[in-house]
Amino acid sequence: MYEALSNVVNSLNGIIAGTAVVVMIVCSGIFLSCRLGFFQLVHFRDMWSRIIDKSASESGISSFASFCTAMAMRVGTGNVAGVAVAVYMGGPGAVFWMVLAGILNSAVCFSECTLAVLYKTRIDGQYRGGGAYCAERGLGWKPYGAFMAVVIMLGTGLFMPAAATFTIGDGFLQALGIPQWITALVVALITAVVVIGGIKRIGDIASLVVPFMVSIYLIATVVVLIVNITELPGVIVMIVKSAFGMEAVFGATLGTAVLQGFKRATFSSASGMGEASPTAAAAETSHPIKQGMANAAGVWLDTVIVCTCSGMMMILTDCYNTVGGYVGSGAAELPQLAEEGYNGVLFVQLACRTVMGDIAPTFIAIMLALFSWTCLISYYYEAETAAMYLFQGKEKEGIRKTVVWALRIAVPVIIFIWGNIDNALAWSISDTALFGTTWINMLVVLLLSPKVVALYRDYEEQMKAGKDPYYNPDKLCWPGVDVEMWKDVNKKYIANEK
């Protein structure tokens, strides 16, 4: 049974998560960046300022809580174990392509989150939105929206948690020898307690945990950088050379480095998959572009900064191996790990150990547990939002509540199950779910991208006029936009116009 599942997943993964999806995301990032005048560079400062808005309402969470909830999903397994996999498969050069991918992917995330906010609506007194809502309201594709919601609900609720749950267990197994099933059980129970509280509780927890865990991880990276500061210039040169296939010692070709860098960056940020869309839609904001900016900054923080931290820690301390035959000299365990074909979180734990001593594996295990666990609660919210879409309307209120409670029970159970499988299968399952939903979501994003461009121009005009940008559906609107809701959200702005 286990072998059959592995074969099926690996076959699907080869089709869905191969080179084609990476090319599609890269080309989309280039296209959207050009169409939006490389906003991620032009509005760099403004992009970061949109994070700190803490105004909320009965219907929506603050932009800050939305940002933290999205970052709870982004800053996770891919930032530690995923980077280790990228370096193992593609050599140090994968880090270079990961950074470039993060810059381009921020335009993809910006677009999908802006659209999610534009086409959001109120259900049971709370804002709801995302890819399925955009498909129905923006394109008039109701059947496609339903199909999309089913895929997202199953993908994020049942399959995406695999890599995150396994990696938490692997971290504590390597650090403290705790059996993975015990860790999986504890994680499942804590997740159940949080998700029962809905988006308000998820947002509150994320707002507390995310700033703390990211800050601590960055401090650890700075310590490693300072200790190895004399090696830094040479390492940067090596990364760039390796990125273009000029360091044969790592056994990685140019194509492999590019593929792994972009693939792991896309997994880490989930740009294009639509993961950040539901939490973006849940935010209380006066203009869709504001939340798009905040979420774009999240991709920079996740991929350009945190992923680079993990990569630099491993490379500076020489605590990594590559599939091409390179064996690092930074830790005594590396030759044995190379013989076993291991790649994962242990590389980062060994890197930190060179500076922090024997406490390092436990420190990374705790950081990784926080990173990955916050991913899990975000995955649940995405699944819940998809379920809310499928059972909209007052006449389906009873069904809607039953399905939500079923998810609140099922997701923790699934989390426990995934905590007891092996590394390769866990990553293959998560990759299949992530990139499968990416294909479906990006069709909607690209077709609706002219709306993003129009909103961006409106935003820039208001900024140049010295206004606090807000969206007025009487001036700029399309079929499917909840006009009544937007007029209510911005009634103070609109009233001041008159």
C-alpha positions in Angstrom: 0.0 0.0 0.0 2.8 2.4 1.0 4.8 1.6 -2.1 1.8 2.0 -4.3 1.1 5.4 -2.8 4.7 6.5 -3.4 4.6 5.3 -7.0 1.3 7.2 -7.7 2.5 10.4 -6.0 5.9 10.3 -7.8 4.2 9.8 -11.2 1.9 12.8 -10.6 4.7 14.9 -9.2 6.8 14.3 -12.3 4.0 15.7 -14.5 2.6 18.5 -12.3 5.7 19.7 -10.5 8.3 19.4 -13.2 10.1 22.0 -15.3 7.0 23.3 -17.0 5.4 24.7 -13.8 8.7 26.5 -13.0 8.9 28.0 -16.5 5.3 29.1 -16.2 5.8 30.9 -12.8 9.0 32.5 -14.0 7.5 33.8 -17.2 4.4 35.0 -15.3 6.6 36.8 -12.8 8.5 38.6 -15.6 5.3 39.4 -17.5 3.5 40.9 -14.4 6.6 42.7 -13.2 6.9 44.4 -16.6 3.2 45.2 -16.8 3.3 46.8 -13.3 6.5 48.8 -14.0 8.5 46.7 -11.5 6.5 48.1 -8.6 8.5 45.8 -6.2 11.5 48.1 -6.8 9.7 51.4 -7.5 7.5 51.2 -4.4 9.9 49.2 -2.3 9.5 51.5 0.8 5.8 51.8 0.4 5.5 48.1 0.0 6.9 47.5 3.5 5.0 50.3 5.1 1.7 48.6 4.2 2.5 45.8 6.6 2.0 47.8 9.8 -1.7 48.8 9.4 -3.4 47.3 12.5 -7.0 48.6 11.9 -9.5 45.8 12.0 -13.3 45.4 12.1 -16.0 42.9 12.9 -15.8 41.6 9.3 -12.1 41.6 8.8 -8.7 41.3 10.4 -6.0 44.0 10.2 -3.5 44.2 7.4 -0.8 43.3 9.9 -2.7 40.2 11.1 -3.4 39.2 7.5 0.3 39.7 6.7 1.3 37.6 9.7 -1.2 34.9 8.8 0.2 34.8 5.3 3.7 34.8 6.6 2.7 31.9 8.9 2.1 30.0 5.8 5.2 31.2 3.9 7.9 31.1 6.5 7.9 27.4 7.1 9.3 24.1 6.0 10.6 25.5 2.7 12.7 28.1 4.4 14.8 25.6 6.2 14.4 22.0 4.9 13.4 23.3 1.5 16.6 25.3 1.1 18.7 22.3 2.2 17.0 20.2 -0.5 17.7 23.0 -3.1 21.4 23.2 -2.2 21.7 19.4 -2.1 20.1 19.0 -5.5 21.4 22.1 -7.3 24.5 23.2 -5.4 25.1 26.6 -3.8 24.1 28.3 -7.0 20.5 27.4 -6.3 20.5 30.2 -3.6 21.2 32.8 -6.3 18.2 31.6 -8.4 16.1 31.4 -5.3 16.7 35.1 -4.6 15.9 36.1 -8.2 12.8 34.0 -8.1 11.6 35.7 -4.9 11.9 39.1 -6.5 9.9 38.0 -9.6 7.4 35.9 -7.6 6.5 39.0 -5.5 4.7 40.3 -8.6 2.7 37.1 -8.9 1.7 37.2 -5.2 0.9 40.9 -5.5 -1.5 40.2 -8.4 -3.4 37.3 -6.9 -3.8 39.0 -3.5 -5.0 42.3 -5.1 -7.6 40.3 -7.1 -8.7 38.4 -3.9 -9.3 41.7 -2.1 -11.1 43.2 -5.1 -13.6 40.3 -5.5 -14.0 39.4 -1.8 -17.5 39.4 -0.2 -19.1 38.9 3.2 -20.2 35.4 4.3 -21.6 34.9 7.8 -20.3 38.4 8.7 -16.7 37.8 7.7 -14.8 38.7 4.5 -14.1 35.8 2.3 -12.2 35.7 -1.0 -9.6 33.8 -3.0 -9.0 32.2 -6.3 -12.4 30.5 -6.6 -14.2 33.7 -5.8 -12.1 35.5 -8.5 -13.0 32.8 -11.0 -16.7 33.1 -10.5 -17.0 36.8 -9.8 -14.2 38.1 -12.1 -14.5 35.7 -15.0 -18.1 34.4 -14.6 -16.7 30.9 -14.4 -18.8 29.4 -11.6 -18.2 25.7 -12.5 -14.4 26.4 -12.7 -14.6 28.2 -9.4 -16.3 25.2 -7.8 -13.6 22.9 -9.3 -10.9 25.2 -8.0 -12.4 25.3 -4.5 -12.5 21.5 -4.3 -8.9 21.2 -5.5 -7.7 23.9 -3.0 -9.7 22.4 -0.1 -8.3 18.9 -0.7 -4.8 20.2 -1.5 -4.3 22.6 1.4 -6.4 20.6 3.9 -5.2 17.1 3.2 -2.0 17.1 1.3 0.0 20.3 1.8 0.6 19.5 5.5 2.7 16.5 4.7 6.1 18.1 4.3 5.5 20.5 7.2 4.4 17.8 9.7 7.2 15.4 8.7 9.9 18.2 9.0 8.8 19.1 12.5 9.1 15.5 13.6 12.4 15.1 11.8 13.8 18.1 13.6 13.0 16.8 17.1 14.1 13.3 16.1 17.5 14.6 15.0 17.9 16.9 18.0 16.4 15.0 20.9 15.6 11.6 19.7 11.8 12.1 20.2 9.9 9.5 18.1 8.1 11.2 15.2 4.7 9.9 16.1 4.8 11.6 19.5 5.7 15.0 17.9 3.0 14.5 15.3 0.4 13.8 17.9 1.3 17.0 19.9 1.3 19.1 16.8 -2.1 17.7 15.7 -3.6 18.5 19.1 -2.3 22.1 19.3 -3.5 22.7 15.8 -7.0 21.5 16.6 -7.2 23.9 19.6 -6.2 26.9 17.4 -8.3 26.2 14.3 -11.5 25.8 16.3 -11.2 29.5 17.0 -11.4 30.5 13.3 -9.6 33.3 11.5 -9.7 35.7 14.5 -7.8 33.3 16.6 -5.5 32.2 13.8 -4.7 35.9 13.1 -4.0 36.6 16.7 -1.7 33.6 17.1 0.1 34.4 13.9 0.6 38.1 14.9 2.3 36.9 18.1 4.4 34.0 16.8 5.5 35.2 13.3 7.4 38.4 14.3 9.1 36.5 17.2 10.2 33.5 15.2 11.5 35.4 12.2 13.4 37.8 14.4 15.1 35.1 16.3 16.1 33.2 13.2 17.5 36.3 11.6 19.6 37.0 14.7 21.0 33.4 14.6 21.9 34.0 10.9 23.7 37.3 11.8 25.7 35.5 14.5 26.8 32.8 12.0 27.7 35.6 9.4 29.7 37.5 11.9 31.7 34.5 13.0 32.4 33.6 9.4 32.7 37.2 8.1 36.1 36.7 6.4 34.7 33.8 4.3 31.7 35.8 3.1 33.2 37.5 0.0 34.5 34.1 -1.3 31.2 32.4 -0.6 29.3 35.0 -2.5 31.6 34.6 -5.5 31.2 30.8 -5.3 27.4 31.0 -5.2 27.3 33.2 -8.3 29.8 30.9 -10.2 27.8 27.9 -9.2 24.6 29.5 -10.3 25.9 29.6 -13.9 27.4 26.1 -13.8 31.0 27.3 -13.4 31.8 25.2 -10.3 31.9 21.6 -11.5 33.0 20.3 -8.1 29.3 20.4 -6.9 28.2 18.2 -9.8 25.2 20.4 -10.5 24.5 21.7 -14.0 23.2 25.2 -14.8 19.7 23.8 -15.5 19.6 21.9 -12.2 20.6 25.0 -10.2 18.0 27.1 -11.9 15.3 24.5 -11.5 15.9 23.9 -7.8 16.3 27.6 -7.0 13.0 28.6 -8.7 11.2 25.4 -7.5 12.1 25.8 -3.9 11.5 29.6 -3.9 8.0 29.0 -5.4 7.3 26.3 -2.8 8.5 28.5 0.0 6.5 31.6 -1.0 3.6 29.7 -2.6 3.3 32.5 -5.1 0.8 31.6 -7.8 -0.7 28.8 -5.8 -3.2 31.2 -4.2 -2.3 30.3 -0.6 -2.1 33.9 0.5 -5.3 35.0 -1.2 -7.8 34.0 1.5 -5.9 35.8 4.2 -5.4 38.8 2.0 -9.2 38.9 1.4 -9.8 38.7 5.1 -8.0 42.0 5.7 -9.8 45.3 6.4 -8.2 47.6 3.8 -9.4 50.7 1.9 -7.7 49.7 -1.4 -6.9 46.3 -2.9 -3.4 47.5 -3.9 -2.5 48.2 -0.3 -3.0 44.5 0.7 -1.3 43.4 -2.5 1.7 45.5 -1.5 1.8 44.0 2.0 1.7 40.5 0.7 4.4 41.2 -1.9 6.7 42.4 0.9 6.0 39.0 2.5 7.5 37.2 -0.4 10.7 39.3 -0.1 10.9 38.6 3.6 10.2 34.9 3.1 12.3 34.1 0.0 14.8 36.9 -0.5 15.7 37.2 3.2 14.9 34.1 5.3 15.7 31.5 2.6 19.0 33.3 1.9 19.7 33.1 5.7 19.3 29.3 5.7 21.4 28.9 2.5 24.2 31.2 3.8 24.4 29.4 7.1 25.0 26.0 5.4 27.4 27.3 2.7 29.5 29.6 5.0 30.0 26.7 7.5 30.4 24.1 4.7 27.7 22.0 6.3 26.1 20.5 3.3 26.4 17.8 0.7 25.3 17.7 -2.9 23.7 14.9 -5.0 26.6 15.4 -7.5 29.1 14.1 -5.0 30.4 17.1 -3.1 30.8 16.4 0.7 31.2 19.3 3.0 33.9 19.5 5.7 32.1 21.5 8.3 30.8 18.5 10.3 32.1 15.0 11.0 28.6 13.5 10.2 28.6 14.7 6.6 30.4 11.8 5.0 28.0 9.3 6.6 25.0 11.5 5.5 26.4 11.5 2.0 26.6 7.8 2.0 23.0 7.5 3.2 21.8 10.1 0.6 20.3 12.3 3.4 19.2 15.9 2.6 17.2 18.0 5.0 17.0 20.0 8.1 20.0 18.4 9.7 22.3 20.4 7.4 21.1 23.7 9.0 21.3 22.2 12.5 24.9 21.2 11.9 25.7 24.7 10.5 24.3 26.4 13.6 26.2 23.9 15.8 29.5 25.3 14.5 28.7 28.5 16.3 26.1 27.7 19.0 27.5 24.4 20.2 25.4 21.3 21.1 22.2 23.4 21.8 22.0 24.3 18.0 20.1 21.2 16.9 17.4 21.8 19.5 17.3 25.5 18.7 16.7 24.8 15.0 14.2 22.1 15.8 12.2 24.6 17.8 12.5 27.3 15.1 11.4 24.8 12.5 8.5 23.6 14.6 7.3 27.2 14.9 7.8 27.8 11.1 6.1 24.6 10.1 3.3 24.7 12.6 2.2 28.2 11.6 2.1 26.8 8.0 -0.3 24.2 9.2 -2.8 26.6 10.7 -2.7 28.7 7.5 -3.3 25.6 5.4 -6.4 24.9 7.5 -7.8 28.4 6.9 -7.3 28.1 3.1 -9.2 24.8 3.2 -12.0 26.4 5.3 -12.3 29.3 2.9 -12.7 27.0 -0.1 -15.4 25.1 1.8 -17.2 28.3 2.6 -17.2 29.1 -1.2 -18.7 25.7 -2.1 -21.6 26.1 0.4 -22.5 29.8 0.1 -26.0 31.1 0.7 -28.3 31.2 3.7 -30.0 28.0 2.6 -26.7 26.1 3.0 -25.7 27.6 6.4 -26.3 24.2 8.2 -24.2 22.3 5.6 -21.5 25.0 5.7 -21.1 24.7 9.5 -21.0 20.9 9.3 -18.3 20.9 6.7 -16.3 23.4 8.6 -16.4 21.3 11.7 -15.5 18.2 9.7 -12.4 20.0 8.5 -11.5 21.1 12.0 -11.5 17.4 13.0 -10.1 15.9 9.8 -7.1 18.3 9.4 -5.5 17.5 12.7 -6.0 13.7 12.1 -4.3 14.1 8.7 -1.5 16.1 10.3 -0.8 13.1 12.6 -0.8 10.6 9.7 1.7 12.7 7.6 4.0 12.9 10.6 4.7 9.2 10.3 5.8 8.9 6.6 9.3 9.2 5.1 11.0 12.3 3.8 10.8 11.7 0.1 7.1 10.9 0.1 6.2 13.8 2.3 7.9 16.3 0.0 6.4 14.6 -3.1 2.9 14.8 -1.7 3.3 18.5 -0.8 4.9 19.4 -4.1 2.0 17.7 -6.0 -0.6 19.6 -4.0 1.2 23.0 -4.3 2.0 22.9 -8.0 -1.3 21.3 -8.9 -3.2 24.2 -7.5 -0.7 26.6 -9.0 -1.6 25.5 -12.6 -5.3 26.0 -11.8 -4.9 29.4 -10.0 -2.5 31.1 -12.4 -5.0 30.8 -15.3 -7.4 33.0 -13.4 -4.6 35.4 -12.2 -3.3 36.0 -15.7 -6.7 36.5 -17.3 -7.7 39.0 -14.7 -4.3 40.8 -14.6 -5.6 43.8 -16.6 -7.8 44.6 -13.5 -4.6 44.6 -11.3 -2.9 47.0 -13.7 -6.0 49.4 -13.7 -6.1 49.3 -9.9 -2.4 49.9 -9.6 -2.7 53.0 -11.8 -5.6 54.3 -9.7 -3.5 53.7 -6.6 -0.5 55.6 -8.1 -2.7 58.5 -9.2 -4.1 58.9 -5.6 -0.6 58.6 -4.1 0.7 61.3 -6.4 -2.2 63.6 -5.4 -1.2 63.2 -1.8 -4.3 61.1 -0.9 -4.6 58.0 1.3 -5.6 55.6 -1.5 -9.1 54.0 -1.4 -11.2 52.1 -3.8 -14.4 53.7 -5.0 -16.6 51.3 -7.1 -18.4 54.3 -8.6 -15.2 55.3 -10.4 -13.6 52.0 -11.2 -15.6 48.8 -11.3 -16.3 45.5 -13.1 -19.0 42.9 -13.0 -18.7 40.7 -10.0 -17.3 43.3 -7.6 -19.4 43.5 -4.4 -20.2 47.2 -4.8 -22.4 47.5 -1.7 -19.7 46.0 0.5 -17.0 48.3 -0.9 -19.2 51.4 -0.5 -19.7 50.3 3.1 -16.0 49.7 3.7 -15.0 53.1 2.3 -18.1 55.2 3.2 -16.1 57.7 5.1 -13.7 58.3 2.2 -16.6 58.5 -0.3 -18.6 60.8 2.0 -15.7 63.3 2.1 -15.6 63.4 -1.6 -19.0 65.0 -1.8 
